[in-house]
Amino acid sequence: MLPGFVDAHGHAFMIGLQAISANLLAPPDGKVTSIKDLQQTLQAWSKDHASTEKSIGLILGFGYDDAQLAEQRHPTRDDLDAVSKDTPVLIIHQSGHIGVMNSKALELAGITSDNKNPAGGVIRRESGSTTPNGVLEEAAFLIHWPNSFNT
């Protein structure tokens, strides 16, 4: 008999990604409890990891959890545009199933108002509009990165 070491759903590749990203986790594993904290963490990472940012072509953050942010919502394109309008910004939800892009990242990924939701994914939109708000769920996120950011 073998012990029940069964992992029916794992994201092992995220370990390396998390190691090179800004830590957007909530306490006790990180310090992000609001969108303002998230923005400040990304800005500090960008300043402290300029060579990593240059080599990967974007400002990258991992581990935010909308349920643990004071605002109780996902950050949006506008929130990430406050970090940078010129450099692509991509943050990944702690689940690995949702990503948020700033306007520059959306542009490089080719995501516009004309894009339809892909099978198995959702491009969230601004209220009352077809304009993407930056939040990409499941296949909409997974098919648009990382190849889009080789600037």
PAPA-927679 format. One record per residue: residue in one letter; x, y, z of N, C-alpha, C in turn. Coordinates in steps of 0.02 Angstrom, whole numbers, padded with zeros to 5 digits, always signed. Example, Ala and Ser with C-alpha at 12.3 -4.5 7.8 and 13.67 -1.06 7.14 Angstrom:
REM PAPA-927679
A+00660-00284+00390+00615-00225+00390+00660-00165+00390/S+00642-00112+00354+00684-00053+00357+00645+00002+00394/
***
This chain:
REM PAPA-927679
M+00042-00058+00000+00000+00000+00000+00045+00062+00000/L+00021+00112-00035+00054+00176-00038+00011+00228-00002/P+00043+00275+00029+00004+00329+00060-00034+00367+00006/G-00086+00400+00025-00129+00436-00022-00102+00503-00045/F-00044+00501-00077-00016+00563-00104-00048+00576-00172/V-00106+00605-00171-00143+00617-00232-00156+00692-00239/D-00137+00720-00296-00151+00790-00310-00189+00792-00376/A-00254+00797-00371-00295+00795-00431-00293+00860-00471/H-00266+00911-00442-00264+00976-00477-00207+01017-00448/G-00154+01023-00487-00096+01061-00463-00070+01107-00517/H-00036+01159-00495-00006+01208-00540+00068+01213-00524/A+00104+01160-00533+00174+01159-00514+00215+01212-00550/F+00198+01228-00612+00236+01278-00649+00231+01347-00617/M+00180+01357-00577+00171+01422-00544+00224+01435-00491/I+00257+01383-00468+00309+01393-00416+00365+01437-00443/G+00389+01423-00502+00441+01464-00532+00417+01533-00548/L+00356+01538-00573+00327+01603-00589+00321+01645-00526/Q+00298+01615-00473+00290+01650-00410+00358+01675-00384/A+00410+01636-00396+00476+01655-00371+00504+01718-00404/I+00484+01732-00466+00511+01792-00499+00462+01850-00500/S+00404+01842-00468+00351+01893-00470+00349+01934-00407/A+00314+01991-00412+00297+02029-00352+00249+01987-00310/N+00260+01985-00246+00219+01946-00200+00156+01986-00184/L+00100+01964-00212+00036+01998-00202-00009+01961-00153/L+00020+01914-00116-00019+01876-00067-00041+01920-00009/A-00097+01900+00021-00121+01933+00082-00082+01905+00142/P-00085+01939+00200-00053+01912+00260-00082+01843+00276/P-00043+01798+00304+00024+01809+00332+00080+01797+00281/D+00064+01777+00220+00115+01761+00170+00139+01821+00130/G+00102+01875+00133+00119+01937+00098+00091+01996+00136/K+00088+02053+00103+00066+02114+00137+00008+02149+00102/V-00019+02118+00051-00070+02152+00010-00140+02142+00038/T-00170+02197+00060-00238+02195+00087-00285+02244+00051/S-00259+02280+00003-00300+02328-00035-00270+02337-00104/I-00308+02368-00147-00282+02382-00214-00224+02432-00211/K-00227+02479-00165-00171+02525-00156-00108+02487-00136/D-00114+02440-00089-00056+02398-00070-00029+02360-00131/L-00075+02333-00171-00056+02295-00231-00017+02341-00279/Q-00041+02401-00290-00007+02448-00334+00063+02466-00307/Q+00067+02479-00243+00131+02496-00213+00180+02438-00216/T+00156+02377-00206+00198+02318-00210+00225+02308-00281/L+00183+02318-00331+00205+02313-00400+00256+02367-00418/Q+00245+02428-00395+00292+02482-00408+00359+02469-00375/A+00358+02444-00313+00420+02429-00278+00457+02371-00313/W+00420+02320-00334+00451+02264-00370+00483+02289-00434/S+00449+02332-00470+00476+02359-00533+00542+02396-00521/K+00543+02435-00468+00604+02473-00451+00660+02426-00429/D+00644+02377-00388+00695+02332-00360+00716+02276-00406/H+00677+02262-00458+00691+02206-00503+00692+02228-00576/A+00724+02283-00589+00726+02311-00657+00754+02262-00708/S+00805+02223-00688+00834+02176-00736+00786+02118-00751/T+00748+02095-00701+00698+02043-00713+00643+02071-00757/E+00620+02131-00742+00567+02162-00782+00589+02168-00854/K+00652+02188-00864+00677+02196-00932+00681+02128-00968/S+00703+02076-00932+00711+02011-00965+00644+01977-00980/I+00593+01988-00940+00528+01957-00954+00481+02005-00991/G+00499+02068-00995+00461+02115-01035+00397+02142-01004/L+00390+02134-00939+00330+02159-00906+00340+02163-00831/I+00295+02200-00799+00290+02200-00726+00242+02143-00709/L+00265+02097-00667+00229+02036-00654+00216+02027-00580/G+00154+02013-00563+00136+02000-00493+00095+01936-00488/F+00101+01902-00432+00067+01839-00423+00037+01835-00353/G-00024+01808-00349-00051+01788-00285-00105+01832-00255/Y-00128+01883-00292-00181+01924-00262-00244+01882-00253/D-00285+01902-00205-00348+01868-00192-00401+01922-00182/D-00446+01928-00230-00498+01979-00226-00539+01974-00162/A-00549+01914-00136-00588+01905-00076-00553+01932-00014/Q-00487+01942-00018-00450+01968+00039-00429+02041+00031/L-00450+02072-00024-00437+02144-00033-00493+02184+00000/A-00476+02241+00028-00525+02283+00061-00583+02301+00015/E-00568+02309-00049-00619+02328-00098-00665+02271-00118/Q-00646+02209-00102-00685+02149-00118-00701+02144-00192/R-00650+02159-00234-00658+02153-00306-00590+02139-00337/H-00591+02117-00400-00529+02109-00437-00503+02178-00456/P-00437+02187-00456-00410+02249-00485-00428+02250-00559/T-00426+02308-00590-00444+02315-00660-00386+02345-00699/R-00397+02351-00764-00350+02383-00809-00332+02453-00782/D-00382+02491-00762-00369+02558-00736-00325+02557-00674/D-00336+02509-00630-00295+02503-00569-00222+02488-00587/L-00212+02446-00638-00143+02429-00659-00112+02483-00702/D-00153+02522-00737-00126+02580-00774-00095+02630-00727/A-00118+02632-00665-00089+02677-00615-00018+02655-00596/V-00002+02592-00607+00066+02566-00595+00111+02585-00653/S+00087+02573-00715+00124+02593-00774+00078+02593-00835/K+00085+02645-00875+00048+02647-00938+00091+02626-00996/D+00158+02628-00987+00205+02613-01041+00230+02542-01041/T+00232+02511-00983+00257+02442-00976+00197+02397-00965/P+00195+02339-00998+00140+02292-00984+00142+02270-00911/V+00084+02266-00881+00077+02242-00812+00028+02183-00815/L+00049+02128-00784+00008+02069-00779+00010+02044-00707/I-00049+02035-00679-00052+02004-00612-00095+01941-00618/I-00076+01892-00577-00109+01827-00580-00141+01813-00512/H-00204+01794-00514-00242+01776-00455-00208+01716-00421/Q-00217+01710-00357-00185+01654-00321-00207+01586-00346/S-00264+01582-00378-00289+01519-00405-00253+01499-00469/G-00223+01548-00504-00191+01536-00568-00241+01533-00625/H-00305+01544-00611-00357+01539-00662-00381+01607-00688/I-00357+01661-00658-00378+01728-00678-00316+01772-00682/G-00313+01813-00732-00260+01862-00739-00290+01930-00752/V-00254+01982-00734-00275+02050-00747-00219+02086-00783/M-00236+02122-00837-00187+02157-00877-00202+02232-00878/N-00149+02272-00881-00159+02343-00891-00172+02356-00966/S-00183+02419-00984-00199+02436-01054-00145+02415-01102/K-00081+02425-01083-00026+02407-01127-00023+02331-01138/A-00034+02293-01086-00034+02220-01093-00092+02197-01136/L-00151+02227-01126-00208+02209-01167-00193+02224-01241/E-00162+02282-01253-00144+02301-01322-00097+02249-01353/L-00045+02231-01317+00004+02182-01343-00026+02113-01352/A-00075+02096-01310-00109+02032-01316-00162+02032-01371/G-00176+02091-01398-00226+02096-01450-00298+02091-01425/I-00309+02109-01362-00376+02105-01333-00409+02173-01339/T-00464+02175-01377-00500+02237-01388-00575+02225-01376/S-00613+02278-01387-00686+02272-01383-00714+02223-01433/D-00677+02211-01487-00701+02166-01539-00694+02092-01522/N-00651+02076-01473-00640+02005-01455-00703+01976-01423/K-00720+01917-01445-00773+01878-01413-00742+01836-01357/N-00782+01815-01311-00758+01769-01260-00738+01703-01293/P-00677+01679-01278-00658+01614-01306-00695+01558-01271/A-00699+01501-01303-00730+01442-01271-00694+01429-01205/G-00731+01425-01151-00702+01410-01086-00672+01470-01051/G-00687+01530-01075-00657+01589-01044-00703+01650-01047/V-00685+01700-01007-00724+01762-01005-00676+01821-01005/I-00689+01868-01051-00656+01933-01049-00706+01979-01015/R-00691+01999-00954-00737+02043-00919-00736+02112-00951/R-00793+02146-00948-00802+02210-00981-00820+02264-00931/E-00805+02327-00951-00827+02384-00911-00903+02385-00911/S-00933+02407-00857-01005+02407-00851-01038+02445-00908/G-01087+02414-00941-01124+02445-00995-01084+02456-01058/S-01030+02417-01067-00984+02428-01123-00957+02361-01147/T-00925+02362-01205-00889+02303-01229-00814+02310-01217/T-00793+02366-01187-00722+02377-01173-00697+02330-01119/P-00644+02292-01134-00616+02247-01083-00593+02286-01021/N-00610+02261-00962-00588+02295-00901-00521+02269-00875/G-00491+02220-00912-00426+02193-00893-00428+02126-00860/V-00486+02106-00833-00492+02042-00798-00509+01988-00849/L-00466+01937-00850-00474+01881-00897-00480+01816-00858/E-00533+01780-00871-00546+01718-00835-00530+01657-00878/E-00500+01608-00846-00488+01542-00875-00456+01547-00945/A-00487+01519-00996-00457+01516-01063-00441+01585-01090/A-00481+01635-01073-00467+01703-01097-00399+01727-01072/F-00381+01706-01012-00315+01723-00984-00261+01677-01010/L-00274+01613-01009-00223+01564-01024-00201+01565-01097/I-00244+01586-01143-00223+01588-01214-00189+01653-01233/H-00190+01702-01189-00161+01767-01207-00095+01783-01172/W-00066+01737-01137-00001+01749-01107+00037+01683-01107/P+00101+01680-01102+00148+01735-01095+00175+01760-01161/N+00158+01729-01216+00189+01747-01280+00174+01817-01305/S+00126+01851-01275+00106+01917-01298+00154+01972-01277/F+00199+01959-01229+00236+02014-01198+00310+02017-01217/N+00329+01987-01270+00399+01991-01292+00409+02057-01328/T+00419+02110-01287+00425+02178-01315+00496+02195-01333/
***
